[in-house]
């Protein structure tokens, strides 16, 4: 299941919202209304991205969380020899540790 999409502010016309969602979402969805927010739950990543895209296009205030599949981890490698090339680090992580990298940055340190 995908994380909820929380639309800030009260929905003035709930029927229009549900009709709009029926036009956007292919799978099942549910909507929970609170005093200050409208919470939208969808089941698939495709539907999640479509609803988010629509909310962004309409410039509505919202918040959500990173889907579990999109979460990443950050690591700091210490004690590497000076001049170690980023390409060498990336190859080593891939070949020996089966870690796919998204980006590698060299940190500037004071000496």
C-alpha positions in Angstrom: 0.0 0.0 0.0 1.2 3.5 -0.8 1.5 6.2 1.8 -1.5 8.6 2.3 -1.7 11.9 0.5 -2.9 14.6 2.9 -4.5 17.5 1.2 -4.4 20.5 3.6 -7.5 22.5 4.1 -11.1 21.4 4.1 -12.6 20.1 0.9 -15.6 22.4 0.1 -17.2 20.0 -2.4 -16.6 16.3 -1.5 -18.7 15.0 -4.4 -16.5 16.8 -6.9 -13.4 15.5 -5.3 -14.6 11.9 -5.4 -15.7 12.3 -9.1 -12.3 13.7 -10.0 -10.5 10.8 -8.2 -12.7 8.3 -10.1 -11.5 9.9 -13.3 -7.8 9.8 -12.3 -7.5 6.5 -10.3 -7.7 3.1 -12.0 -7.7 1.0 -8.9 -9.4 1.2 -5.5 -9.1 4.4 -3.4 -10.6 5.8 -0.2 -10.9 9.3 1.2 -11.1 10.3 4.9 -12.2 13.8 5.8 -11.1 15.5 9.0 -11.7 19.0 10.3 -8.6 20.4 8.6 -7.5 17.9 6.0 -8.6 15.4 3.4 -6.6 12.2 3.4 -6.5 10.1 0.1 -5.4 6.5 0.1 -4.6 4.7 -3.1 -3.2 1.2 -3.7 -0.8 1.4 -6.6 2.2 3.5 -7.3 0.8 4.6 -10.7 -2.4 5.9 -9.0 -0.3 7.6 -6.3 1.8 9.4 -8.9 -1.3 10.5 -10.9 -3.0 11.9 -7.8 0.1 13.7 -6.7 0.6 15.1 -10.2 -3.0 16.4 -10.2 -2.6 18.0 -6.8 0.7 19.7 -7.9 -0.9 21.0 -11.1 -3.8 22.5 -9.2 -1.2 24.0 -6.7 -3.1 22.6 -3.7 -1.2 22.5 -0.4 -0.5 18.9 0.6 2.0 16.6 2.2 2.9 12.9 1.9 5.7 10.5 2.7 8.3 8.7 0.5 7.0 5.4 -0.7 8.9 2.4 0.7 10.4 1.4 -2.7 11.8 4.9 -3.2 13.6 5.3 0.1 17.4 5.4 0.0 20.2 5.2 2.5 23.2 7.4 2.8 26.7 6.3 3.8 29.9 8.0 4.7 33.1 6.2 3.8 36.1 7.1 6.0 39.7 6.3 5.8 40.0 6.1 2.0 43.4 6.9 0.5 43.7 10.4 -0.9 43.0 10.5 -4.6 40.6 7.5 -4.6 38.5 8.0 -7.7 34.7 8.1 -7.4 34.5 5.6 -10.3 36.6 3.1 -8.4 34.4 3.4 -5.3 31.2 2.9 -7.4 32.6 -0.1 -9.1 33.8 -1.7 -5.8 30.4 -1.1 -4.1 28.6 -2.7 -7.2 30.9 -5.7 -7.7 31.9 -6.7 -4.2 29.0 -5.6 -2.1 26.1 -5.5 -4.6 25.2 -1.9 -3.7 23.7 0.2 -6.5 24.7 3.8 -6.1 22.5 6.8 -7.0 25.1 9.5 -6.4 28.6 9.7 -4.8 30.0 12.9 -3.6 33.5 13.8 -2.3 33.3 15.6 1.1 35.6 18.5 1.7 37.3 18.3 5.0 39.6 20.6 7.0 43.1 19.3 7.7 
